[in-house]
Amino acid sequence: MYPAREEHGRWRAVWYEDGERQQCEAASEEKLAPRLEKITERLQAGAPDMKRPGADLIAYYLDPDRLPLEHSAYVEHLVPPR
C-alpha cells in the first residue's frame, strides 16, 4: 500500500494476480482498507473466478457440455432408477 503523494492525493495498493499487475486506489487509507480485505480474502482462497461477471459463471454452470451426460444431475432426474 502506498500513501498519497500529495496532500489531497489518492492512496494506492498494487499486487500481482494471475501474472498481471493489479491496482486499487481510494481517497484515504480508511477507504482503501475494506477493498484490500476483499482482495486478500479472494487471494487467500485461491479463487480467481470471483472476479468474473456473474453472467459468465452462470453460463459456465448451465453449459450442457460441461459434464459428461451420464453424470449430469439433470439427466439423473429425467431417467428413473432401475
N, CA, C and O atoms as CSV, one atom per row, in Angstrom:
chain,resi,resn,atom,element,x,y,z
A,1,MET,N,N,0.858,-1.156,0.000
A,1,MET,CA,C,0.000,0.000,0.000
A,1,MET,C,C,0.907,1.223,0.000
A,1,MET,O,O,1.913,1.287,0.707
A,2,TYR,N,N,0.509,2.190,-0.822
A,2,TYR,CA,C,1.283,3.414,-0.939
A,2,TYR,C,C,0.450,4.607,-0.488
A,2,TYR,O,O,-0.695,4.751,-0.918
A,3,PRO,N,N,0.997,5.461,0.365
A,3,PRO,CA,C,0.252,6.652,0.778
A,3,PRO,C,C,0.160,7.652,-0.371
A,3,PRO,O,O,0.891,7.562,-1.357
A,4,ALA,N,N,-0.742,8.590,-0.222
A,4,ALA,CA,C,-0.905,9.634,-1.230
A,4,ALA,C,C,0.389,10.424,-1.379
A,4,ALA,O,O,1.073,10.689,-0.391
A,5,ARG,N,N,0.725,10.800,-2.601
A,5,ARG,CA,C,1.944,11.558,-2.858
A,5,ARG,C,C,1.760,13.037,-2.552
A,5,ARG,O,O,2.708,13.745,-2.213
A,6,GLU,N,N,0.516,13.482,-2.680
A,6,GLU,CA,C,0.215,14.886,-2.448
A,6,GLU,C,C,-0.798,14.986,-1.313
A,6,GLU,O,O,-1.345,13.973,-0.879
A,7,GLU,N,N,-1.044,16.179,-0.839
A,7,GLU,CA,C,-1.953,16.368,0.289
A,7,GLU,C,C,-3.353,15.809,0.019
A,7,GLU,O,O,-3.937,15.165,0.891
A,8,HIS,N,N,-3.885,16.043,-1.154
A,8,HIS,CA,C,-5.219,15.536,-1.478
A,8,HIS,C,C,-5.157,14.403,-2.500
A,8,HIS,O,O,-6.111,14.166,-3.241
A,9,GLY,N,N,-4.045,13.724,-2.526
A,9,GLY,CA,C,-3.863,12.618,-3.464
A,9,GLY,C,C,-4.580,11.359,-2.998
A,9,GLY,O,O,-5.231,11.343,-1.953
A,10,ARG,N,N,-4.446,10.311,-3.795
A,10,ARG,CA,C,-5.137,9.052,-3.511
A,10,ARG,C,C,-4.156,7.995,-3.008
A,10,ARG,O,O,-3.003,7.944,-3.438
A,11,TRP,N,N,-4.625,7.164,-2.104
A,11,TRP,CA,C,-3.860,6.030,-1.608
A,11,TRP,C,C,-3.963,4.923,-2.653
A,11,TRP,O,O,-4.999,4.756,-3.296
A,12,ARG,N,N,-2.866,4.162,-2.816
A,12,ARG,CA,C,-2.847,3.098,-3.817
A,12,ARG,C,C,-2.347,1.793,-3.215
A,12,ARG,O,O,-1.565,1.773,-2.265
A,13,ALA,N,N,-2.825,0.715,-3.801
A,13,ALA,CA,C,-2.310,-0.614,-3.478
A,13,ALA,C,C,-2.028,-1.320,-4.802
A,13,ALA,O,O,-2.795,-1.190,-5.756
A,14,VAL,N,N,-0.937,-2.057,-4.856
A,14,VAL,CA,C,-0.535,-2.760,-6.068
A,14,VAL,C,C,-0.226,-4.203,-5.688
A,14,VAL,O,O,0.409,-4.455,-4.664
A,15,TRP,N,N,-0.675,-5.153,-6.513
A,15,TRP,CA,C,-0.401,-6.565,-6.294
A,15,TRP,C,C,-0.416,-7.272,-7.639
A,15,TRP,O,O,-0.854,-6.708,-8.642
A,16,TYR,N,N,0.066,-8.510,-7.656
A,16,TYR,CA,C,0.075,-9.316,-8.867
A,16,TYR,C,C,-0.877,-10.483,-8.681
A,16,TYR,O,O,-0.854,-11.171,-7.660
A,17,GLU,N,N,-1.714,-10.692,-9.685
A,17,GLU,CA,C,-2.698,-11.772,-9.650
A,17,GLU,C,C,-2.737,-12.401,-11.028
A,17,GLU,O,O,-2.905,-11.707,-12.031
A,18,ASP,N,N,-2.583,-13.722,-11.079
A,18,ASP,CA,C,-2.538,-14.448,-12.353
A,18,ASP,C,C,-1.485,-13.863,-13.288
A,18,ASP,O,O,-1.685,-13.803,-14.501
A,19,GLY,N,N,-0.360,-13.432,-12.716
A,19,GLY,CA,C,0.733,-12.904,-13.507
A,19,GLY,C,C,0.522,-11.490,-14.028
A,19,GLY,O,O,1.352,-10.983,-14.783
A,20,GLU,N,N,-0.564,-10.850,-13.640
A,20,GLU,CA,C,-0.839,-9.495,-14.108
A,20,GLU,C,C,-0.827,-8.517,-12.937
A,20,GLU,O,O,-1.283,-8.833,-11.838
A,21,ARG,N,N,-0.303,-7.339,-13.192
A,21,ARG,CA,C,-0.257,-6.289,-12.166
A,21,ARG,C,C,-1.664,-5.717,-11.990
A,21,ARG,O,O,-2.320,-5.355,-12.967
A,22,GLN,N,N,-2.115,-5.640,-10.761
A,22,GLN,CA,C,-3.422,-5.089,-10.431
A,22,GLN,C,C,-3.217,-3.866,-9.551
A,22,GLN,O,O,-2.194,-3.739,-8.877
A,23,GLN,N,N,-4.183,-2.977,-9.561
A,23,GLN,CA,C,-4.072,-1.751,-8.773
A,23,GLN,C,C,-5.438,-1.349,-8.255
A,23,GLN,O,O,-6.454,-1.565,-8.915
A,24,CYS,N,N,-5.454,-0.764,-7.074
A,24,CYS,CA,C,-6.679,-0.275,-6.454
A,24,CYS,C,C,-6.323,1.029,-5.760
A,24,CYS,O,O,-5.227,1.166,-5.217
A,25,GLU,N,N,-7.248,1.991,-5.775
A,25,GLU,CA,C,-6.960,3.252,-5.100
A,25,GLU,C,C,-8.217,3.805,-4.446
A,25,GLU,O,O,-9.340,3.449,-4.801
A,26,ALA,N,N,-7.993,4.683,-3.483
A,26,ALA,CA,C,-9.087,5.323,-2.752
A,26,ALA,C,C,-8.601,6.662,-2.211
A,26,ALA,O,O,-7.402,6.935,-2.180
A,27,ALA,N,N,-9.542,7.484,-1.790
A,27,ALA,CA,C,-9.222,8.828,-1.312
A,27,ALA,C,C,-8.478,8.821,0.020
A,27,ALA,O,O,-7.766,9.775,0.337
A,28,SER,N,N,-8.637,7.755,0.801
A,28,SER,CA,C,-7.958,7.707,2.097
A,28,SER,C,C,-7.582,6.263,2.433
A,28,SER,O,O,-8.069,5.314,1.818
A,29,GLU,N,N,-6.715,6.129,3.412
A,29,GLU,CA,C,-6.313,4.785,3.868
A,29,GLU,C,C,-7.525,4.045,4.424
A,29,GLU,O,O,-7.657,2.838,4.221
A,30,GLU,N,N,-8.411,4.753,5.121
A,30,GLU,CA,C,-9.595,4.140,5.713
A,30,GLU,C,C,-10.554,3.594,4.645
A,30,GLU,O,O,-11.229,2.589,4.871
A,31,LYS,N,N,-10.613,4.247,3.501
A,31,LYS,CA,C,-11.489,3.779,2.420
A,31,LYS,C,C,-10.838,2.669,1.600
A,31,LYS,O,O,-11.534,1.856,0.991
A,32,LEU,N,N,-9.515,2.634,1.583
A,32,LEU,CA,C,-8.800,1.603,0.830
A,32,LEU,C,C,-8.783,0.271,1.581
A,32,LEU,O,O,-8.828,-0.790,0.958
A,33,ALA,N,N,-8.720,0.317,2.890
A,33,ALA,CA,C,-8.592,-0.904,3.700
A,33,ALA,C,C,-9.703,-1.927,3.445
A,33,ALA,O,O,-9.384,-3.102,3.268
A,34,PRO,N,N,-10.988,-1.554,3.416
A,34,PRO,CA,C,-12.024,-2.568,3.162
A,34,PRO,C,C,-11.900,-3.220,1.787
A,34,PRO,O,O,-12.197,-4.405,1.635
A,35,ARG,N,N,-11.471,-2.468,0.803
A,35,ARG,CA,C,-11.266,-3.036,-0.537
A,35,ARG,C,C,-10.155,-4.078,-0.501
A,35,ARG,O,O,-10.257,-5.139,-1.115
A,36,LEU,N,N,-9.097,-3.755,0.227
A,36,LEU,CA,C,-7.965,-4.679,0.310
A,36,LEU,C,C,-8.325,-5.941,1.083
A,36,LEU,O,O,-7.782,-7.011,0.808
A,37,GLU,N,N,-9.230,-5.825,2.042
A,37,GLU,CA,C,-9.676,-7.017,2.772
A,37,GLU,C,C,-10.344,-8.003,1.822
A,37,GLU,O,O,-10.095,-9.206,1.901
A,38,LYS,N,N,-11.190,-7.505,0.925
A,38,LYS,CA,C,-11.860,-8.379,-0.045
A,38,LYS,C,C,-10.854,-9.022,-0.990
A,38,LYS,O,O,-10.966,-10.202,-1.323
A,39,ILE,N,N,-9.877,-8.241,-1.415
A,39,ILE,CA,C,-8.849,-8.764,-2.320
A,39,ILE,C,C,-8.014,-9.819,-1.612
A,39,ILE,O,O,-7.725,-10.872,-2.180
A,40,THR,N,N,-7.629,-9.541,-0.381
A,40,THR,CA,C,-6.842,-10.502,0.402
A,40,THR,C,C,-7.610,-11.803,0.596
A,40,THR,O,O,-7.039,-12.886,0.462
A,41,GLU,N,N,-8.885,-11.708,0.906
A,41,GLU,CA,C,-9.725,-12.897,1.084
A,41,GLU,C,C,-9.771,-13.720,-0.197
A,41,GLU,O,O,-9.653,-14.945,-0.155
A,42,ARG,N,N,-9.942,-13.050,-1.334
A,42,ARG,CA,C,-10.007,-13.766,-2.615
A,42,ARG,C,C,-8.676,-14.448,-2.925
A,42,ARG,O,O,-8.658,-15.594,-3.376
A,43,LEU,N,N,-7.571,-13.759,-2.689
A,43,LEU,CA,C,-6.259,-14.336,-2.981
A,43,LEU,C,C,-5.934,-15.508,-2.057
A,43,LEU,O,O,-5.362,-16.506,-2.498
A,44,GLN,N,N,-6.296,-15.392,-0.776
A,44,GLN,CA,C,-6.046,-16.481,0.169
A,44,GLN,C,C,-6.897,-17.702,-0.150
A,44,GLN,O,O,-6.473,-18.834,0.079
A,45,ALA,N,N,-8.090,-17.477,-0.675
A,45,ALA,CA,C,-8.977,-18.588,-1.023
A,45,ALA,C,C,-8.569,-19.226,-2.344
A,45,ALA,O,O,-9.065,-20.295,-2.701
A,46,GLY,N,N,-7.665,-18.573,-3.071
A,46,GLY,CA,C,-7.273,-19.102,-4.372
A,46,GLY,C,C,-8.456,-19.122,-5.324
A,46,GLY,O,O,-8.635,-20.077,-6.081
A,47,ALA,N,N,-9.253,-18.079,-5.288
A,47,ALA,CA,C,-10.491,-18.036,-6.057
A,47,ALA,C,C,-10.463,-16.932,-7.112
A,47,ALA,O,O,-11.146,-15.919,-6.963
A,48,PRO,N,N,-9.684,-17.116,-8.172
A,48,PRO,CA,C,-9.612,-16.075,-9.191
A,48,PRO,C,C,-10.934,-15.862,-9.921
A,48,PRO,O,O,-11.163,-14.783,-10.468
A,49,ASP,N,N,-11.809,-16.867,-9.942
A,49,ASP,CA,C,-13.087,-16.719,-10.639
A,49,ASP,C,C,-14.019,-15.733,-9.956
A,49,ASP,O,O,-15.047,-15.363,-10.522
A,50,MET,N,N,-13.676,-15.299,-8.745
A,50,MET,CA,C,-14.526,-14.333,-8.067
A,50,MET,C,C,-14.521,-12.988,-8.785
A,50,MET,O,O,-15.372,-12.140,-8.515
A,51,LYS,N,N,-13.585,-12.786,-9.684
A,51,LYS,CA,C,-13.527,-11.545,-10.453
A,51,LYS,C,C,-14.433,-11.596,-11.682
A,51,LYS,O,O,-14.761,-10.555,-12.252
A,52,ARG,N,N,-14.835,-12.781,-12.089
A,52,ARG,CA,C,-15.635,-12.914,-13.304
A,52,ARG,C,C,-17.043,-12.375,-13.091
A,52,ARG,O,O,-17.580,-12.462,-11.987
A,53,PRO,N,N,-17.643,-11.820,-14.136
A,53,PRO,CA,C,-19.025,-11.359,-14.018
A,53,PRO,C,C,-19.965,-12.531,-13.718
A,53,PRO,O,O,-19.718,-13.660,-14.141
A,54,GLY,N,N,-21.016,-12.252,-13.002
A,54,GLY,CA,C,-21.975,-13.303,-12.632
A,54,GLY,C,C,-22.529,-14.037,-13.831
A,54,GLY,O,O,-22.717,-15.252,-13.769
A,55,ALA,N,N,-22.797,-13.339,-14.919
A,55,ALA,CA,C,-23.355,-13.971,-16.110
A,55,ALA,C,C,-22.403,-15.030,-16.666
A,55,ALA,O,O,-22.855,-16.068,-17.150
A,56,ASP,N,N,-21.098,-14.785,-16.604
A,56,ASP,CA,C,-20.122,-15.778,-17.071
A,56,ASP,C,C,-20.174,-17.041,-16.223
A,56,ASP,O,O,-20.130,-18.152,-16.751
A,57,LEU,N,N,-20.268,-16.870,-14.911
A,57,LEU,CA,C,-20.304,-18.027,-14.013
A,57,LEU,C,C,-21.585,-18.836,-14.210
A,57,LEU,O,O,-21.551,-20.066,-14.226
A,58,ILE,N,N,-22.701,-18.150,-14.358
A,58,ILE,CA,C,-23.974,-18.845,-14.576
A,58,ILE,C,C,-23.926,-19.606,-15.890
A,58,ILE,O,O,-24.341,-20.763,-15.950
A,59,ALA,N,N,-23.427,-18.975,-16.938
A,59,ALA,CA,C,-23.325,-19.637,-18.236
A,59,ALA,C,C,-22.437,-20.877,-18.142
A,59,ALA,O,O,-22.737,-21.900,-18.757
A,60,TYR,N,N,-21.357,-20.795,-17.383
A,60,TYR,CA,C,-20.468,-21.948,-17.224
A,60,TYR,C,C,-21.205,-23.123,-16.579
A,60,TYR,O,O,-21.109,-24.252,-17.060
A,61,TYR,N,N,-21.926,-22.869,-15.511
A,61,TYR,CA,C,-22.600,-23.958,-14.806
A,61,TYR,C,C,-23.816,-24.489,-15.554
A,61,TYR,O,O,-24.215,-25.635,-15.349
A,62,LEU,N,N,-24.403,-23.679,-16.411
A,62,LEU,CA,C,-25.552,-24.139,-17.193
A,62,LEU,C,C,-25.143,-24.769,-18.520
A,62,LEU,O,O,-25.992,-25.309,-19.229
A,63,ASP,N,N,-23.871,-24.710,-18.865
A,63,ASP,CA,C,-23.385,-25.273,-20.124
A,63,ASP,C,C,-23.590,-26.785,-20.120
A,63,ASP,O,O,-23.014,-27.481,-19.284
A,64,PRO,N,N,-24.410,-27.310,-21.050
A,64,PRO,CA,C,-24.672,-28.757,-21.065
A,64,PRO,C,C,-23.441,-29.587,-21.417
A,64,PRO,O,O,-23.414,-30.781,-21.119
A,65,ASP,N,N,-22.430,-29.000,-22.037
A,65,ASP,CA,C,-21.216,-29.734,-22.401
A,65,ASP,C,C,-20.179,-29.739,-21.295
A,65,ASP,O,O,-19.108,-30.323,-21.463
A,66,ARG,N,N,-20.470,-29.102,-20.165
A,66,ARG,CA,C,-19.507,-29.003,-19.065
A,66,ARG,C,C,-19.203,-30.367,-18.454
A,66,ARG,O,O,-18.043,-30.661,-18.166
A,67,LEU,N,N,-20.207,-31.197,-18.251
A,67,LEU,CA,C,-20.028,-32.522,-17.660
A,67,LEU,C,C,-20.518,-33.589,-18.629
A,67,LEU,O,O,-21.406,-33.333,-19.442
A,68,PRO,N,N,-19.944,-34.776,-18.546
A,68,PRO,CA,C,-20.480,-35.871,-19.361
A,68,PRO,C,C,-21.956,-36.086,-19.015
A,68,PRO,O,O,-22.354,-35.948,-17.858
A,69,LEU,N,N,-22.746,-36.417,-20.000
A,69,LEU,CA,C,-24.181,-36.534,-19.835
A,69,LEU,C,C,-24.572,-37.535,-18.742
A,69,LEU,O,O,-25.531,-37.298,-18.008
A,70,GLU,N,N,-23.853,-38.633,-18.629
A,70,GLU,CA,C,-24.227,-39.638,-17.631
A,70,GLU,C,C,-24.033,-39.159,-16.195
A,70,GLU,O,O,-24.588,-39.757,-15.273
A,71,HIS,N,N,-23.259,-38.097,-15.985
A,71,HIS,CA,C,-23.042,-37.570,-14.639
A,71,HIS,C,C,-23.878,-36.332,-14.348
A,71,HIS,O,O,-23.788,-35.752,-13.266
A,72,SER,N,N,-24.666,-35.944,-15.291
A,72,SER,CA,C,-25.450,-34.734,-15.134
A,72,SER,C,C,-26.601,-34.959,-14.159
A,72,SER,O,O,-27.348,-35.929,-14.287
A,73,ALA,N,N,-26.743,-34.069,-13.193
A,73,ALA,CA,C,-27.862,-34.162,-12.246
A,73,ALA,C,C,-29.177,-34.017,-12.974
A,73,ALA,O,O,-30.186,-34.599,-12.574
A,74,TYR,N,N,-29.169,-33.248,-14.035
A,74,TYR,CA,C,-30.379,-33.056,-14.831
A,74,TYR,C,C,-30.845,-34.393,-15.414
A,74,TYR,O,O,-32.033,-34.714,-15.371
A,75,VAL,N,N,-29.903,-35.168,-15.958
A,75,VAL,CA,C,-30.246,-36.465,-16.559
A,75,VAL,C,C,-30.704,-37.429,-15.481
A,75,VAL,O,O,-31.615,-38.224,-15.714
A,76,GLU,N,N,-30.092,-37.376,-14.306
A,76,GLU,CA,C,-30.478,-38.291,-13.234
A,76,GLU,C,C,-31.925,-38.071,-12.818
A,76,GLU,O,O,-32.592,-39.014,-12.393
A,77,HIS,N,N,-32.417,-36.854,-12.931
A,77,HIS,CA,C,-33.817,-36.575,-12.607
A,77,HIS,C,C,-34.760,-37.034,-13.719
A,77,HIS,O,O,-35.926,-37.339,-13.468
A,78,LEU,N,N,-34.253,-37.079,-14.934
A,78,LEU,CA,C,-35.085,-37.491,-16.060
A,78,LEU,C,C,-35.217,-38.997,-16.176
A,78,LEU,O,O,-36.268,-39.513,-16.557
A,79,VAL,N,N,-34.151,-39.691,-15.848
A,79,VAL,CA,C,-34.131,-41.135,-16.015
A,79,VAL,C,C,-34.454,-41.793,-14.681
A,79,VAL,O,O,-33.714,-41.623,-13.711
A,80,PRO,N,N,-35.559,-42.549,-14.620
A,80,PRO,CA,C,-35.893,-43.222,-13.352
A,80,PRO,C,C,-34.870,-44.302,-13.026
A,80,PRO,O,O,-34.324,-44.924,-13.938
A,81,PRO,N,N,-34.597,-44.539,-11.732
A,81,PRO,CA,C,-33.639,-45.597,-11.346
A,81,PRO,C,C,-34.183,-46.953,-11.743
A,81,PRO,O,O,-35.396,-47.159,-11.796
A,82,ARG,N,N,-33.279,-47.875,-12.022
A,82,ARG,CA,C,-33.696,-49.234,-12.430
A,82,ARG,C,C,-33.845,-50.141,-11.260
A,82,ARG,O,O,-34.187,-51.312,-11.426
